[in-house]
């Protein structure tokens, strides 16, 4: 979530500079729901056949997608195999090579008769990323924007300034991630759609984790999707922007790109480095192959879905503390449910949260777990690996208290060694920076939670989230083994010395010395943390 906390601070600082633009009124939102049953579809038959072949006692099956190739290939496979419906729900879809190939496949599915619904949070749909909304004008595709931000879409900053009078609503976002085909198979987890989530970005790539789910649990995920899709906070794209406006925006970016390159400066046989890098990335993406779903080794296990209600975010027409469904907004959230589960831990809690800003409830849960003798380990980003460094400030001020409670803290390096696998890593990232984005909890080696949520106050109180709970010793052990590898080989362990000063113990076999300041981080970044950190409230990070 790269722009979330920084944008919130920008809005807060500029409140006096602009007024509030209006959203359309009396918007028509035809109600639609997921395919009632996957029976009779190839994907439904595939799931039934695999369940029968495995002799599974449980109706739902799962595969951990711990690398970008599997994560991307599974989505390509779902699009190719879908015959009836495709439902996509995301916080961000970036207009880049990975999304272009995937969305072209989605458009091709729509043209062959698949009903497509795309629900996208509106926070990132400005600038180039607004071009993703052109998908809404493909026949048989419906696209809605959740909790939209009024104003022009030419630049993110301009649109933010146009929404300053509605800050309380605008800074709350739909953070759920779903990719469902024929209500038979679906992918959920931490990934948005974009090059950086599938190992294709040049500057930095996210270390992330998804789950491929099959069977009745997918219908539970679809019910959550429908509740958002049919909600008053979801606006059809056509009510917010015209195709002509998007075409003009696209032409403007194409003209700007052309102006950056001067043909007289290079021969026809060569390309500027940036253009060559883009061409290489497109070639890599188009070389990706769909996963063979028939060969996917599903683990059959009992599972449940935790999903926040859309009412967690106030509708545009009402203040944050009002509304017909305001009572629902105060019900237990996904993070609250996970904290309750932690209260049942007996031996071990293994937590991965890229943005880790624990509020009072979380610290109380950790203290209670430690009092019961439960080992608590947390892997989060280091300052150097965090794509939202201001969020690191919220975490950093809680480190001494967490260590005093007996919580073991690990911070991921921004450069991963080649032997590290799992958690969405593919091994060596070369010159690319690694940024932790996986969100999961393993409890007592028997319960696995994977989803969109962070253990922070924003996920608990502001954004809507989704989590899949799977009671499986096999999957829990698989995830725990991957985390253990990362803790040993790719993370700094944070400790307090005898004087209470922090020390970062270097990863095993790294050859690195221990550190007494934020490791791998530049001096300007460390100064920024010290200067701006105290000004950033935990609940907005």
Buried (B, 14 or more C-beta within 10 A) or exposed (E): BBBBBBBBBBBBEEEEEBEBBEBEEEBEBEEEBBBEEBEEBBBBEBBBEBBEEBEBEBBBBBBBBBBBBBBBBBBBBBBBBBBBBBBBBBBBBBBBBBBBBBBBBBBEBBEEEBBBBBBBBBBBBBBBBBBBBBBBBBEEBBBBBBBBBBBBBBBBEBBBBBBBEBBEBBBBBBBBBBBBBBBBBBBBBBBBBBBBBBBBBBEBBBBBBBBBBBBBBBBBBBBBBBBBBBBBBBBBBBBBBEEEBBEEBBEEBEEEEEEEEEEEEEEEEEBEEEBEEBEBBBEBBEEBEBBEBEEBEBBBBEBBBBBBBBBBBBBBEBEBEEBEBBEEBEEEBBBBBBBEBBEEBEEBBBBBBBBBBBBEBBBBBBBBBBEEEBBBBBBBBBBBBBBBBBBBBBBBBBBBEBBEBBBBBBBBBBBBBEEBBBBBBBEBBEEBBBBBBBBBBBBBBBBBBBBBBBBBBBBBBBBBBBBBBBBBBBBBBBBBEBBEBBBBBBBBBBBBEEEEEBEBBBBEEBEBEEBEEBBBBEEEBBEBBEEBBEEBEBBBB
